[in-house]
Amino acid sequence: MRGARLLLTLALLGLTALPAGAQPPAVELYAPRGFGHVIGDTLTLTAEIALDAPFVLDSASLPTPRALNYWLDLRDVRVKDQGVRDGVHRYTLDLVYQTFYAPLEPRRLTIPAVALFAVDGERRVPVEVPAWSFLMSPLREIVATGPGPAMVLRPDIAPRPLPTAALRRGLLLALGVALLALVLLAWQMGWWPFGRRRARPFARAARAIPASLAAPAADPVSAAARYTGALQALHRAFDATDGKGVFAEDLPGFFERHAAFRAAEAEVRRLFAASRRAFFGADPDGAQRVLSPADLVALSRRLRAVERGTA
C-alpha cells in the first residue's frame, strides 16, 4: 500500500507540472529488428517526440556520446527540430548505439531508457525515451549440432562466379577491330611489313628532292643542276603515276584520270611552267622565280599526301 501511494503521489506531481489543458509529451520509438545482432553491430533508435507548444526540448538534457557500460556505447546523438504544427512542437531524435557483448548463446539485452526534459520558461516536464530490448546471437556455437568437435568455425561461403562470357566477347571484338585498323593504317602509311611494297612515285620523289637540293655545291652551275634534277624527279613521278610521259598539254587528261590531284592543279601548272623555262628556255634562274626550291619541296610533299589519300 505504501508503494502504491508513493507512485500515485509521483504521478500527481508530474501532472501538476503540466499547464492546464496540456497533454503529456508523446514519444514514439522506431527500432531495427529485435534479433540476429552480433558483436560490433550498430543499432539506431529513432524517437518521434511531440510536445505541446510552447514547450521545447531542453538541449542540455540530451545525452552525450559515451560508454554506457562494458558492452554498450552511445556513438552518436542527432536531434532535428520539425517545427510547430497545429499547436504541437515535434522533434526527431536519433540515438546510435554499438554493442560489444559477445554472448555464448542467444541472449536478450536491454538498451536503457533515456530521460529528457521539455521546458517553457520556468516550467519543466520530463520526457522519457523508452527502453528497448533485442536478442544477441553468438558468433559460433558451443554445443556441436553435427559431427565433429564444438567451437569449429564454419567454412567460408564459396564465391559465386560472375558471368564474363559477354565481356570476353566484347573485348575480343574490340581488339580485333583495333588490330584491323592498325593493319590498314600501316598499309596506308607504308609501315613495316608493308614498306617493301611497290613504292609510290610521289612518295619516292618527296624523299629524293630535299636531299638533292641540299647537296653541297661550290658554284652556281651545280646549284642550277640540282634544281633541274629535282624537277626531273617530280616529272618522273607524274610519268610513273600515269603510266606514260606527261607534258603540259596532257594535264587536263591527267587530272581527269587522277581526280584526286586536281586539288593541287594550280601548283602543278606552275611546276610545268617552271620546267618549260628550265629545260626549253635554258633559264633555270627564271624557273626558280616561277617555282622556288622551297615551293618545289612543298609541292612534292603535297602530292605525296594526295597520293596517300591524306591530303
VOGU-3710 file (C-alpha; in Angstrom, 3 decimals, decimal comma):
1> mrgarllltl> 0,000/0,000/0,000  2,769/2,385/0,911  4,444/1,778/-2,537  1,153/2,344/-4,351  0,583/5,623/-2,548  4,135/6,743/-3,432  3,601/6,027/-7,139  0,273/7,835/-7,088  1,873/10,863/-5,423  4,658/10,985/-8,016
11> allgltalpa> 2,145/10,738/-10,840  0,112/13,602/-9,396  3,251/15,707/-9,040  4,113/15,030/-12,690  0,647/16,049/-13,811  0,743/19,237/-11,807  3,900/20,229/-13,672  1,869/20,468/-16,892  -0,183/23,586/-17,666  -3,937/23,324/-17,588
21> gaqppavely> -5,334/21,627/-20,699  -1,883/20,477/-21,861  -1,203/16,892/-22,943  1,779/14,916/-21,601  4,703/14,562/-24,067  4,205/11,792/-26,598  7,163/9,639/-27,617  7,058/7,048/-30,417  10,090/4,790/-30,708  11,210/3,251/-34,006
31> aprgfghvig> 13,846/0,498/-33,728  15,605/-2,012/-36,001  14,822/-5,713/-35,940  14,955/-7,168/-32,455  17,030/-10,265/-33,225  20,077/-11,530/-35,092  22,559/-8,942/-33,806  26,191/-9,828/-33,138  29,159/-8,157/-31,511  30,128/-4,866/-33,144
41> dtltltaeia> 26,699/-4,126/-34,647  25,387/-0,558/-34,563  21,750/-0,003/-33,586  19,881/3,204/-34,382  16,818/4,074/-32,304  14,638/6,895/-33,622  12,277/8,671/-31,260  9,495/10,935/-32,549  8,760/13,430/-29,760  5,615/15,609/-29,703
51> ldapfvldsa> 5,351/18,485/-27,205  2,541/20,929/-26,622  3,681/24,389/-27,699  5,252/26,499/-26,315  7,293/23,696/-24,700  10,667/22,983/-26,344  13,114/20,141/-25,875  15,860/21,055/-23,431  19,116/20,539/-25,347  21,022/20,391/-22,058
61> slptpralny> 19,168/17,186/-21,158  20,326/15,363/-24,302  22,800/12,543/-23,599  26,390/12,831/-24,801  28,121/10,031/-26,732  29,977/7,845/-24,265  30,392/4,295/-22,975  27,184/3,400/-21,127  28,557/0,149/-19,684  31,067/-2,555/-20,541
71> wldlrdvrvk> 29,096/-3,808/-23,538  27,212/-0,769/-24,878  28,418/2,588/-26,289  26,321/5,561/-27,309  28,101/6,565/-30,524  26,037/9,493/-31,818  23,099/11,711/-30,875  21,247/13,637/-33,583  18,177/15,783/-32,992  16,137/17,554/-35,676
81> dqgvrdgvhr> 13,564/20,228/-34,907  10,491/19,605/-37,100  8,838/22,869/-36,089  5,360/23,620/-34,722  2,201/22,490/-36,472  -1,347/22,532/-35,073  -0,023/23,607/-31,694  2,377/20,650/-31,432  6,153/21,018/-31,431  7,764/17,927/-32,973
91> ytldlvyqtf> 11,319/16,600/-32,775  13,141/13,630/-34,297  15,848/12,155/-32,070  18,323/9,560/-33,420  20,358/7,569/-30,901  23,114/5,422/-32,413  24,415/2,621/-30,176  27,096/-0,014/-30,681  27,137/-3,298/-28,843  30,295/-5,134/-27,816
101> yapleprrlt> 28,656/-8,027/-25,996  29,877/-11,480/-27,040  27,249/-13,982/-25,919  27,948/-17,686/-25,734  24,332/-18,359/-26,550  21,394/-16,233/-27,735  20,674/-13,656/-25,057  18,242/-10,755/-24,683  19,749/-7,399/-23,721  18,141/-4,061/-22,986
111> ipavalfavd> 19,158/-0,562/-24,018  18,137/1,629/-21,080  15,583/4,422/-21,277  16,755/7,990/-21,843  15,404/10,715/-19,577  14,943/14,115/-21,233  13,170/17,320/-20,291  10,954/19,850/-22,024  10,959/23,442/-20,823  8,810/26,533/-21,145
121> gerrvpvevp> 10,409/29,318/-19,214  10,447/28,165/-15,609  8,228/25,163/-16,259  9,975/21,813/-16,797  8,384/18,437/-17,609  10,069/15,047/-18,061  10,240/13,312/-21,458  11,323/9,682/-21,494  12,563/7,697/-24,483  11,560/4,147/-23,502
131> awsflmsplr> 13,969/1,256/-23,118  14,309/-1,278/-25,919  15,370/-4,906/-25,803  16,883/-7,067/-28,517  18,337/-10,525/-28,974  22,090/-11,034/-29,366  23,432/-14,065/-31,219  26,800/-15,789/-30,714  29,345/-15,773/-33,488  29,967/-19,503/-33,079
141> eivatgpgpa> 28,297/-22,380/-31,363  29,402/-24,054/-28,142  27,486/-27,310/-28,467  28,110/-29,071/-31,747  24,985/-29,658/-33,801  26,721/-32,044/-36,156  29,661/-34,405/-36,320  32,988/-33,062/-35,166  34,123/-31,014/-32,168  32,370/-27,878/-30,936
151> mvlrpdiapr> 33,720/-24,348/-31,437  34,621/-25,082/-35,053  34,178/-22,147/-37,365  32,010/-22,755/-40,367  33,820/-22,674/-43,711  33,633/-19,545/-45,815  30,948/-19,386/-48,436  32,475/-20,132/-51,815  32,396/-17,093/-54,102  29,841/-17,275/-56,851
161> plptaalrrg> 31,489/-16,912/-60,269  30,418/-13,864/-62,230  29,335/-14,291/-65,859  32,120/-12,897/-68,030  31,416/-14,522/-71,409  29,769/-11,389/-72,825  32,631/-9,213/-71,565  35,224/-11,518/-73,133  33,393/-11,474/-76,470  33,194/-7,695/-76,405
171> lllalgvall> 36,878/-7,404/-75,513  37,928/-9,775/-78,300  35,754/-7,921/-80,801  37,253/-4,577/-79,768  40,797/-5,976/-80,016  40,035/-7,392/-83,470  38,693/-4,058/-84,723  41,713/-2,226/-83,280  44,128/-4,697/-84,910  42,387/-4,376/-88,272
181> alvllawqmg> 42,527/-0,592/-88,047  46,243/-0,756/-87,222  46,916/-3,039/-90,218  45,020/-0,706/-92,550  46,912/2,299/-91,209  50,265/0,516/-91,657  49,330/-0,401/-95,232  48,236/3,171/-95,977  51,359/4,759/-94,478  53,760/2,136/-95,834
191> wwpfgrrrar> 54,948/0,961/-92,437  56,551/-2,437/-91,824  55,774/-5,047/-93,105  54,176/-3,134/-95,990  57,210/-0,896/-96,513  58,586/-3,219/-99,193  55,576/-2,970/-101,472  55,945/-1,057/-104,736  56,999/2,450/-103,766  54,562/5,228/-104,586
201> pfaraaraip> 56,109/7,534/-107,195  55,354/10,816/-105,433  56,482/9,399/-102,094  59,807/8,435/-103,704  60,122/11,902/-105,248  59,295/13,626/-101,953  62,167/11,742/-100,307  64,651/12,405/-103,098  64,013/16,104/-103,829  65,058/17,633/-100,437
211> aslaapaadp> 68,215/15,519/-100,420  69,033/16,586/-103,982  68,545/20,292/-103,302  70,550/20,156/-100,077  73,658/18,563/-101,701  76,762/20,712/-101,282  77,913/22,701/-104,289  80,746/25,160/-104,864  79,436/27,113/-107,894  76,059/28,381/-109,179
221> vsaaarytga> 76,108/25,942/-112,105  75,883/22,977/-109,717  73,017/24,687/-107,846  71,103/25,054/-111,114  71,825/21,405/-111,925  70,448/20,346/-108,552  67,273/22,324/-109,183  66,716/20,811/-112,648  67,404/17,350/-111,217  64,685/17,936/-108,613
231> lqalhrafda> 62,279/18,992/-111,367  63,089/15,784/-113,275  62,444/13,667/-110,174  58,958/15,142/-109,823  58,209/14,746/-113,532  59,203/11,058/-113,338  56,607/10,688/-110,557  53,927/12,087/-112,899  55,021/9,695/-115,654  55,024/6,672/-113,331
241> tdgkgvfaed> 51,623/7,567/-111,929  50,008/7,963/-115,371  51,941/5,113/-116,976  53,259/7,365/-119,746  55,011/10,686/-120,239  53,005/13,656/-119,024  53,564/17,076/-120,623  51,870/20,399/-120,010  49,291/19,774/-122,756  48,497/16,381/-121,177
251> lpgfferhaa> 47,490/17,846/-117,792  43,702/18,009/-118,487  43,667/14,300/-119,243  45,895/13,555/-116,244  43,529/15,364/-113,880  40,569/13,574/-115,430  42,175/10,170/-114,881  43,526/11,074/-111,420  40,916/13,407/-109,988  42,482/13,459/-106,501
261> fraaeaevrr> 45,381/15,570/-107,814  43,011/18,271/-109,054  43,262/19,900/-105,592  46,874/20,845/-106,434  46,222/21,828/-110,060  47,464/25,420/-109,704  50,795/24,349/-108,175  51,204/21,574/-110,769  50,756/24,054/-113,616  53,396/26,291/-112,012
271> lfaasrraff> 55,687/23,243/-111,929  55,260/22,619/-115,652  55,725/26,320/-116,396  58,974/26,350/-114,433  60,132/23,172/-116,197  59,434/24,745/-119,598  61,713/27,699/-118,745  64,410/25,462/-117,213  64,569/22,767/-119,919  63,367/24,504/-123,102
281> gadpdgaqrv> 64,255/28,104/-122,299  67,672/27,400/-120,724  66,714/29,765/-117,921  66,996/27,899/-114,590  67,131/31,167/-112,674  63,864/32,278/-114,211  62,394/28,861/-113,467  63,244/29,313/-109,790  61,424/32,650/-109,816  58,316/30,828/-111,047
291> lspadlvals> 58,725/27,933/-108,580  61,363/28,340/-105,882  63,229/25,307/-104,442  61,252/25,662/-101,195  57,980/25,675/-103,171  59,199/22,637/-105,112  59,795/20,715/-101,865  56,393/21,781/-100,537  54,692/20,682/-103,783  56,362/17,257/-103,667
301> rrlravergt> 55,110/16,715/-100,121  51,603/17,819/-101,000  51,485/15,456/-103,987  52,723/12,646/-101,730  49,856/13,351/-99,328  47,364/13,307/-102,208  48,845/10,009/-103,387  48,363/8,536/-99,864  44,858/9,933/-99,591  45,754/12,011/-96,518
311> a> 45,652/15,473/-98,130
//
